[in-house]
Amino acid sequence: MKNWKMIRAKTSSKPYAIPIEMRPLWRICLVVISIAIVQNKEKKLDINKVNILIWMLIRKKSWEEYSKFLLKETTQPPFISIDTMTYKAIEFSVAKEFIGIEGQKIFLTNNGWELFYLLEEHELFVLEREFLASYGKKITVNMVKKITGGVY
């Protein structure tokens, strides 16, 4: 027989700060601004591009490295990984009707556009919106393939 020990869980009313990267609303906003600024002529954006854009946006210290790659000043792709939190944010965005999905493409709904305009009005995510405006549309299918190891 095994010797079982009783374990008592301790709880605390002390607040625990959740890092900003783990907060769903923050990521939802990044998804919304990415689609609004980088969307194609059909007003849609590929899910893989969104994942890459969000990865870049949350790593401001690497923006110079990313911009050099996007401007083709270097052929070495930067390290970018699949971030499951971004996919969760996309799922939440669909559930809250900020975005819609058609195949591998996502698009803003009326609620998504309202959120985007609200973020603009209150001057939120200014640096992120500037980065997207400067470099977001420079991500090509070939770049996505290079970054993801050929997966697109």
TAGIQUI-V784573 format. One record per residue. N is the residue number from 1. PHI is phi in radians with two decimals (NA if undefined). OMEGA is omega in degrees with one decimal (* if undefined). Layout:
N&PHI&OMEGA, N&PHI&OMEGA
This chain:
1&NA&178.5, 2&-1.50&173.4, 3&-1.60&-179.6, 4&-1.65&176.5, 5&-1.96&176.4, 6&-1.42&178.1, 7&-2.00&178.7, 8&-1.84&177.5, 9&-1.46&176.5, 10&-1.91&177.0, 11&-2.07&-179.0, 12&-2.42&176.2, 13&-1.58&178.6, 14&-1.18&-179.4, 15&-1.16&178.4, 16&-2.04&-178.6, 17&-1.30&176.3, 18&-1.59&178.9, 19&-0.98&-176.9, 20&-0.97&-178.2, 21&-1.11&-177.3, 22&-1.69&-177.0, 23&-1.50&-175.4, 24&-1.02&-177.1, 25&-1.11&178.1, 26&-1.07&179.7, 27&-1.19&177.2, 28&-1.01&178.4, 29&-1.09&177.5, 30&-1.13&177.1, 31&-1.09&-177.6, 32&-1.08&-178.8, 33&-1.19&177.7, 34&-1.10&-179.8, 35&-1.14&-176.5, 36&-1.05&-173.3, 37&-1.60&-172.0, 38&-1.86&-177.2, 39&-0.93&178.8, 40&-1.49&-178.6, 41&-1.06&179.4, 42&-1.50&-179.2, 43&1.09&179.2, 44&-2.27&178.3, 45&-2.48&-179.6, 46&-1.15&-178.5, 47&-1.04&178.6, 48&-1.10&177.6, 49&-1.15&178.3, 50&-1.06&179.7, 51&-1.03&179.1, 52&-1.14&-179.8, 53&-1.07&-179.3, 54&-1.13&177.5, 55&-0.97&-179.9, 56&-1.16&-175.9, 57&-1.06&-175.6, 58&-1.46&179.2, 59&-2.15&-176.3, 60&-1.00&-179.0, 61&-1.13&-178.9, 62&-1.81&-177.2, 63&-1.01&179.4, 64&-1.11&177.7, 65&-1.07&-179.7, 66&-1.13&-178.2, 67&-1.11&178.2, 68&-1.09&178.2, 69&-1.17&-178.0, 70&-1.20&176.6, 71&-1.53&178.5, 72&1.09&174.5, 73&-1.42&173.8, 74&-2.48&178.9, 75&-1.70&179.8, 76&-1.34&179.7, 77&-1.20&177.7, 78&-1.27&176.8, 79&-1.26&175.8, 80&-2.44&-177.1, 81&-2.12&174.8, 82&-1.25&-179.1, 83&-2.03&-176.2, 84&-1.12&178.4, 85&-1.15&176.9, 86&-1.17&178.3, 87&-1.15&174.9, 88&-1.13&178.3, 89&-1.09&176.8, 90&-1.12&178.1, 91&-1.06&177.8, 92&-1.10&179.9, 93&-1.09&176.4, 94&-1.19&-178.4, 95&-1.07&180.0, 96&-1.58&175.6, 97&1.08&171.3, 98&-1.52&179.6, 99&-2.38&173.2, 100&-2.16&-179.6, 101&-2.20&171.6, 102&-2.31&-176.9, 103&1.14&179.0, 104&-1.67&-177.4, 105&-1.90&175.5, 106&-2.13&-177.2, 107&-2.55&178.9, 108&-1.44&171.4, 109&-1.58&175.9, 110&-1.01&178.0, 111&-1.10&178.0, 112&-1.11&178.0, 113&-1.14&177.3, 114&-1.05&177.9, 115&-1.10&179.2, 116&-1.03&-179.4, 117&-1.15&176.5, 118&-1.13&177.3, 119&-1.09&177.7, 120&-1.13&-177.5, 121&-1.02&-178.2, 122&-1.66&176.5, 123&0.92&177.2, 124&-1.78&179.7, 125&1.01&-176.7, 126&-1.10&-179.2, 127&-1.09&179.3, 128&-1.14&179.0, 129&-1.15&177.9, 130&-1.15&178.0, 131&-1.06&179.6, 132&-1.10&179.9, 133&-1.12&-178.0, 134&-1.38&-169.5, 135&-2.19&-172.6, 136&-0.99&-177.3, 137&-1.36&178.9, 138&-1.43&178.5, 139&-1.33&-179.8, 140&-1.69&175.9, 141&-1.04&179.0, 142&-1.09&177.4, 143&-1.14&178.1, 144&-1.06&178.6, 145&-1.10&178.5, 146&-1.10&-177.3, 147&-1.16&-174.4, 148&-1.62&-179.5, 149&1.32&176.6, 150&1.70&-179.7, 151&-1.53&176.0, 152&-2.64&*
